Amino acid sequence: MELNFKGLIAAGFSPFDSEGKPDLEKISPLVDQLINQGINGFYLMGSTGEGVSIKADQRMAITEAYFEAIKNRVPIIVNVSHSSYQVSGELTRHAVQMGADAVSATVPSYYGISGIEQLTYAVEKIADSQDQIPFIYYHIPGKTGLNFKMHAFLEQLENRIPQLKGIKYTSAALDDFMICKENFSDRYKMFFGVDELFLPALAMDADTFIGSTYNFMLPFYREILDNYRTENHHIALKNYHSVVEVINAFLKFDGLASQKAILKMIGHNFGDPISPILPLTDTEYQLLNDNLKSLHYFDYVK
């Protein structure tokens, strides 16, 4: 039970029609484009995929549509986070049945988790719903409020959760990430998940990344990788600056709503985000479009 991932993994968006129902036919064209551009895998139903905002059967339908579109060309991780362990288990078993290469989840945190032992118990509850494929813990303290150091979590595990093989690390605490990478890479795969810190993480020897912006900026990131690996660090830094400029441009608005707007701008209309997230207003959409034009974003991606 190993994690054979490396490179850039797209966090999949979920498409919805005007009534908020999954619009499954929109998935295949984006998947084909990303695979043709060199994406190395997909991470489904996470924060980008709005999995926590929709019903379990809708999550399963979107997951199935992605599997059908991907056609075993690249590996797939399915996020099975839910406030109910029972539903999380159902989502896990569905992912295993579909042929997922791994499952991933945050833990139920509405009632709070006070310590690492409680966190470990919650991870164990989700991971124990299957023993066929690896489990990846999704560390995203900005959403969950669980600000535990991941190296402290890994230090006390020993062999307690055999399915746990990695961490999706979506935190700006690069010191913690580095300790995990240096001390535990023989047992756990570290997936870095903060797009705007891509180059600093690369400098810390990160080799596997999961991000939402790879859906519409993949060529930018591939250039960063190519130039960094060939020691053209000045050009890699210039490429990275372009990425950060685009990210800063859309983060003036809601991050998810603005990224869905960018997808629409480049020909992939995945609809509006699910409430409580509001879509961009017409004024905001036009302002974002103008800002991206000023950054020559569309010259690069089209």
C-alpha positions in Angstrom: 0.0 0.0 0.0 2.2 2.8 -1.3 1.7 6.3 -2.7 3.1 6.5 -6.2 2.5 10.2 -6.8 4.9 12.9 -8.1 4.5 16.2 -9.8 1.4 18.4 -10.2 -2.0 17.2 -9.1 -5.0 19.3 -10.0 -7.6 19.8 -7.3 -10.8 19.2 -9.3 -13.5 21.8 -9.5 -17.2 20.6 -9.4 -19.5 21.9 -12.2 -23.0 23.0 -11.5 -25.9 24.2 -13.6 -28.1 27.3 -12.9 -30.2 25.2 -10.5 -27.1 24.0 -8.5 -27.2 20.5 -9.9 -24.0 18.7 -11.1 -23.3 19.6 -14.8 -21.3 16.5 -15.5 -20.7 17.0 -19.2 -18.4 20.0 -18.4 -15.8 17.7 -16.8 -14.3 15.8 -19.7 -13.1 18.8 -21.8 -11.1 20.3 -18.9 -9.7 16.9 -17.9 -8.5 16.3 -21.5 -6.9 19.7 -21.6 -5.1 19.2 -18.4 -3.8 15.8 -19.3 -2.6 17.1 -22.6 -0.8 19.9 -20.8 1.0 17.3 -18.5 -1.0 17.2 -15.3 0.1 14.3 -13.1 -3.1 13.5 -11.2 -6.4 14.7 -9.8 -7.6 15.3 -6.2 -11.4 15.2 -6.1 -14.1 16.6 -3.8 -11.8 18.7 -1.6 -12.2 22.4 -0.8 -11.9 23.2 -4.5 -14.5 20.6 -5.4 -17.0 21.9 -2.8 -17.5 18.3 -1.5 -18.6 19.5 1.9 -21.4 21.6 0.4 -23.3 19.0 -1.6 -25.1 15.7 -1.0 -23.2 12.4 -0.9 -24.9 11.1 -4.0 -23.9 14.3 -5.9 -20.3 13.8 -4.7 -20.4 10.3 -6.0 -21.8 11.3 -9.4 -19.1 14.0 -9.9 -16.4 11.6 -8.8 -17.7 9.0 -11.3 -17.8 11.6 -14.1 -14.1 12.4 -13.4 -13.1 8.7 -13.4 -14.9 8.3 -16.7 -13.1 11.3 -18.2 -9.7 10.4 -16.8 -9.8 6.8 -18.1 -6.9 5.6 -16.0 -4.5 8.0 -17.7 -3.3 9.6 -14.4 -3.9 8.6 -10.7 -6.8 9.9 -8.6 -7.2 10.8 -5.0 -10.8 11.2 -3.6 -11.5 13.3 -0.6 -14.1 11.7 1.6 -14.4 14.3 4.4 -17.8 14.5 6.1 -19.1 15.5 9.5 -20.4 11.9 9.9 -18.0 9.0 10.1 -20.7 6.8 8.6 -21.1 8.9 5.5 -17.3 9.3 5.2 -17.1 5.5 5.3 -19.7 5.2 2.5 -17.8 7.8 0.4 -14.5 5.8 1.1 -16.0 2.5 0.0 -17.4 4.2 -3.2 -13.9 5.6 -4.0 -12.3 2.2 -3.5 -14.9 0.6 -5.7 -14.3 3.2 -8.4 -10.6 2.4 -8.4 -9.1 5.4 -6.6 -5.4 5.3 -5.9 -5.9 6.9 -2.5 -8.5 8.6 -0.3 -8.1 11.7 1.8 -10.0 13.6 4.5 -10.1 16.2 7.1 -11.7 15.1 10.4 -15.0 16.3 11.8 -14.0 19.5 13.7 -17.2 21.5 14.4 -17.2 20.5 18.1 -13.5 21.1 18.3 -10.4 18.9 18.8 -8.3 19.7 21.8 -5.2 17.6 21.3 -3.2 15.3 19.1 -4.6 12.2 20.7 -8.1 13.3 19.8 -7.0 14.1 16.3 -5.3 10.7 15.9 -8.5 8.9 17.1 -10.5 10.9 14.5 -8.1 10.1 11.7 -8.1 6.5 12.7 -11.9 6.3 12.6 -12.0 7.5 9.0 -8.9 5.5 7.8 -10.2 2.2 9.3 -13.2 2.1 7.0 -11.0 0.3 4.4 -7.6 -1.3 4.2 -7.1 -1.6 0.4 -5.6 1.8 -0.6 -3.6 4.5 1.1 -5.2 7.3 3.3 -3.9 10.9 3.1 -4.7 13.2 6.0 -5.8 16.7 4.8 -4.1 19.3 6.9 -5.8 22.7 6.2 -5.9 24.6 9.5 -7.3 27.7 7.8 -10.6 25.8 7.3 -10.6 23.4 10.1 -9.1 25.5 12.9 -6.8 22.5 13.7 -3.4 24.2 14.1 -1.5 21.1 15.3 2.1 20.7 14.1 2.1 17.8 11.7 5.5 16.6 12.7 4.2 16.2 16.3 1.2 14.3 15.0 3.5 11.9 13.0 6.0 11.5 15.8 3.5 9.8 18.1 1.8 7.6 15.6 4.2 4.7 15.5 2.2 1.9 13.7 -1.2 2.9 14.9 -2.8 3.9 11.5 -1.3 1.6 8.9 -3.5 3.0 6.1 -2.0 6.5 6.7 0.7 7.1 4.0 0.8 10.8 3.6 -0.4 14.3 4.4 -1.9 16.9 2.1 -0.2 19.9 3.6 -2.2 23.1 3.0 -0.6 25.5 5.5 2.0 28.3 5.2 4.0 26.9 8.2 7.0 25.9 6.1 9.1 25.0 9.1 6.6 22.3 10.0 6.5 21.0 6.4 10.3 20.8 6.3 10.5 18.8 9.5 7.9 16.4 8.2 9.7 16.1 4.9 13.1 15.6 6.5 12.2 13.3 9.4 9.3 11.2 8.0 9.7 11.0 4.2 10.6 7.3 4.5 7.1 6.5 5.8 4.8 9.4 4.7 4.4 11.3 1.5 4.1 15.0 1.8 1.8 16.7 -0.7 2.2 20.5 -0.7 -1.0 22.4 -1.2 -0.4 26.2 -1.0 -0.1 27.4 -4.6 1.2 30.9 -3.7 4.2 29.2 -1.9 5.0 26.8 -4.7 8.6 27.9 -5.3 9.6 28.2 -1.6 8.2 24.6 -1.1 10.1 23.5 -4.2 13.3 24.9 -2.6 12.5 22.7 0.5 12.6 19.6 -1.8 8.8 19.3 -2.2 8.2 17.1 -5.2 4.4 16.6 -5.2 1.9 19.4 -5.2 -1.9 19.6 -5.1 -3.5 22.9 -6.2 -6.6 24.5 -7.6 -4.7 27.0 -9.8 -3.2 24.2 -11.9 -6.6 24.0 -13.6 -6.0 27.3 -15.3 -2.2 28.0 -14.9 -0.6 24.6 -15.4 1.9 25.9 -18.1 3.2 28.5 -15.6 4.0 25.9 -13.0 5.6 23.5 -15.5 7.9 26.3 -16.5 8.8 27.0 -12.9 9.6 23.3 -12.4 11.6 23.0 -15.7 13.7 26.1 -15.0 14.3 25.3 -11.3 15.4 21.7 -12.1 17.8 23.0 -14.8 19.2 25.5 -12.3 17.8 28.5 -14.2 16.7 29.9 -10.9 16.3 33.5 -12.1 13.9 32.5 -14.8 12.0 30.2 -12.3 11.7 33.2 -10.0 10.3 35.3 -12.8 7.8 32.6 -13.7 6.8 32.3 -10.0 6.3 36.1 -9.8 3.8 35.8 -12.7 1.9 33.1 -10.7 1.8 35.1 -7.6 0.5 38.2 -9.5 -2.4 36.2 -10.9 -3.2 34.7 -7.5 -3.1 38.1 -5.8 -5.4 39.4 -8.5 -8.1 36.9 -7.9 -7.7 36.8 -4.1 -9.1 40.4 -4.0 -12.4 38.5 -4.3 -13.6 35.2 -2.9 -11.0 32.6 -3.9 -13.3 29.9 -5.1 -15.8 32.2 -6.8 -13.0 34.0 -8.7 -11.3 30.8 -9.8 -14.6 29.5 -11.2 -14.9 32.9 -13.0 -11.4 32.4 -14.5 -12.4 28.9 -15.7 -15.4 30.5 -17.4 -13.1 33.2 -19.0 -11.0 30.5 -20.6 -13.9 28.4 -21.9 -14.8 26.1 -19.1 -18.0 27.3 -17.5 -18.4 25.3 -14.3 -21.2 27.5 -13.0 -21.4 29.4 -9.7 -20.1 28.1 -6.4 -22.6 26.6 -3.9 -24.0 28.8 -1.2 -22.9 30.3 1.2 -20.2 31.3 -1.3 -21.5 34.0 -3.6 -20.5 34.3 -7.2 -18.7 37.4 -8.5 -21.0 40.2 -9.4 -20.9 41.4 -13.0 -18.7 44.3 -11.9 -16.3 42.1 -10.0 -16.1 39.7 -12.9 -15.2 42.5 -15.3 -12.7 43.9 -12.9 -11.0 40.6 -12.5 -11.0 40.1 -16.3 -9.4 43.5 -16.8 -6.8 42.8 -14.1 -5.8 39.5 -15.7 -5.6 41.2 -19.1 -3.2 43.8 -17.6 -1.0 40.9 -16.4 -1.1 39.4 -19.9 -2.6 36.2 -18.4 -4.8 35.4 -21.4 -1.9 35.9 -23.8 -0.2 33.0 -22.1 -3.0 30.5 -21.6 -4.8 30.9 -25.0 
